[in-house]
Amino acid sequence: MLPEVNSEQAFSQYIDKSPSGRLAFATFKNGVMAEDEDGTFRQYLRHEKQLGKNVIRTLKWLSDKEILFSESRNINLIAGDSIRQIYDWGQNGNLFQTLEQDRQGNIWFGGLKGLGIIFANDTIGEPFFLPELDGIFVLRVFFADEKRLVAGTDHGYYEIEVLSAHKGDLRYMVSQPFPQQHGLLLHRCRTLYHALRQDGG
């Protein structure tokens, strides 16, 4: 048990591990709890403690010094002791259920509005939503390799082969390679992906 994490939180919604093995917890009401080098946990809050605030949907270690995290309507970056908002949707809604970053620094996200991307170094930061997944609840995404993004959704399992991911030049192919999974609600797409690949579907 980790008392720094369990003392007040209702529950932790997601856990990720940094490249060096440090943990970070996305909590229901107490922001991000991240492990320091000495093994203690530090709390990161965007708001003063109040009802309905500091509810973290998910997070992603980008390096040992940076954590990307989301609330229902925004994406934020922890860098050292500071928190910087990257994008705000402007209204509440489970838009950012899951996050990934590719090697070019683009942020891929999924939620109730489907699958979207915020391009690296985009000063406006407006996301592009892939029309092929419009209206599909994307529960989890991860990169199986540098060019293949895997998505677990409420309509089954999808793969997105990313050919180019630059603002003004986004090219990709969407497939549902295991159609027998269509209609399933898939949270654990990483486990499913490896299982299906091992037995050939």
N, C-alpha and C positions, 0 to 999 in steps of 0.2 A: 504494500500500500504506500502511496505517496501522499503524505499529509498536506503538502502545499497545494496539491491538486484536488484532494478530496474534502478539504475542510468546509467549503461553502458551495461548490458547484452542484447544480441539480444533476447534471450528467455531462460527460464529454462526448462531443459529436464526431470527432475525428482525431486521429493521432498520426503524426509523421515523424520520421527519423532523419536527422541531418547526415551529410556525408561522413562526419566523424562519429556518428552514433548517438548524438544528443536527441532527446525527445521534445516534442512540442504538442500541446493539447489544445484543440478547439473546444471551448466550453460553452455551455448553454447561456450563462449569464455573467461570467467573470472574465471575458476576453480571452486572450491567448496566454497560456502558461508555457514558457519555454525554459528548457534546461540550460544553465550556464556551464562553463568549463569545469567549475568546481563541484558540479552535481546538484546544486541548489536550483530552485525554480524561480523565474522572474515573471511577474504579471504585466501584461500590456493591455491597457484600456484606451479606447478611443473616446469614451464618454464617462462622465461621472456615473457612479453606480445608481441606477434607477430601473424601474420595471420596464421590460421590453428593450433594454439597451445592452450592448456588449454581448450579443448572441452571435457566436461565430459559427458559420456554416461549415467551412472547411479551411485547410491551410496546406502550404507546400513549402518545405525548405528549398531555397534556391542555392544556398551556400551555407557555410557555418555562421555567416553573419547576416543573412537575409532570409526573411520568411514572408511569403505571399499569403494573404488571408482574405476571406470574404465574409461579409454579412449578407443579408438577403438582398440588399440593393446596391452594394458597393464592393470594390476591390481595393485593398490597401497593402502597403509594403512596410514591414519592419526592417530597418537598417540600423544596426547598433542600438542606440537608445531612443531613436525617433520613429514615428509612424507617419507615413505619407499616403494620402489618398490618391489612387491612380484613376479611378473612374467611379462615378455615382449615377445610378439610373434615374434618380429623382422621385421614385415612388416605391413603396414597399412591395415585395413580391419575391418569391424564391427563384431569383434569376441566376444566382451564383452558387449552385449546389456543389460544384466540383471544379477544380482548377488544375491546369498544367501549364508549363512553359517549355517552348521548344528551344533549340540551340541558337536560333536567331533572336531570341528574347521576346517573341510573340506570346501573348497570354491566350490560351484556349480555355473556354469555360462552358459549363452546361447547367441547365436548370429547366424551369417550367417553359421557357420560350425556345427551347432547343439548344443547339450548339452554336457558339459564337467565337470570334477571335478579335482581340485588340492588338493592333500591329505595334511592334517595337518602335520607339522613338516617334510615335504619332502624337503630336502636341495637342490635337483635338481629342483623341482617344475614343472616338465613336466606334462601337463594335460593329462588325459585320456578322450577320447570322446566316448560316448555311441553309438555303431554302429546302434542301432535301430532308432536313430534320425539323422543319417548321411544325410546331404544335406537338412535338414529341418531348416528353419529360426525360432529360438526360441526367441520370443519377450519378454516374462515375465515368471519368475519362482517364486514360494514361497512354503514354507512348510505348508501344511494344518495341519499336526501334526508331531510328532517327526520322523516318519518313512515314511511319504507320501509327495513326492515332486510333485507339480502341475506345468505343463508347458502349456502356451498359445503360439501357433505357427502359421505359415502360412499354416499349414495342420490341423488346429483344435486343440483340447484339449487332453493332455496326462497326465497320472498319472504314477509316478515311485515309486513303493514300495521298499524302501531301506532296505535290510535284513542285510547287513554288508557293511561298508564303511571304510575300512582300506587299506593302500597300500599293494598289494599282496593278498588281500581278499576283493574284491568288488563283492557283490552279490545283485541283484535287479531284479524286474519284471516290465516290461513296458506294459501298457494297454491304450486303447483309449475307455473309458467306455461309451462315448456318441457318437457313430459313426455318428449320424446325424450332428455333428459339423465338420466332416471331410471336408477339403477344405476351411474353414473359416479362415480369418486372425484375430487372437485373441490377442489383447493387454491387455484387462481387464480380465485376467483369474481369478483373485481373486473374482471379482463380479460374473462372470459366474459360478465359482465353487460353491459358496454359493447358487446361484439361482437354479442350477440344483440339488443340494443335497436336497434343501427344497422341490422341487416338484417331486423328484424321477427321474429326467431326462426327 
